C-alpha cells in the first residue's frame, strides 16, 4: 500500500515539474521585435535557377540588411525566414565569364505582412571582371535594405 502511495506521489511530482517547464515564464508588456530578420531566397524556375539562387544568397549574406539569408525551394516551405525573396529570370545570356546579360523580376515580401513588399525588375550586364548578376546585386541589396532592413539588436 505504501509503495503504491509513493509511486503516485512521484508521478504527480513529475507531472507538476513537466507542467512548470512547459508553461515558461510569463512576460507581460512584451515589446515587438524590432531587430533584423532572416530572409529566404526562393530558387527561380529554369535550368539556371539553382546557380542564381546560390549567387543571390552568397551576395546578400555579407550585407547587413538581414540576420541571415537562406536558400528555399519554394515560398510555401516551412522556414524561420520572415522575408521571402522570389526572383524570376526574364532573360539570361551566358558567356565565358558567367552571365553576359541577365534580367530578373524580384518580388520580396514579409511572410506575415504581404502588403509590405518590393516588386521590381533588375537588368545586369557584364563589365570587366564582373558578370551581369554582380551588376544586379548592389541595387537589389540596397532596395531590400531600404524596405526590410533593421538595425541589429545586441
Order of alpha helices (4+ residues) and beta strands (2+ residues): alpha-beta-alpha-beta-beta-beta-beta-alpha
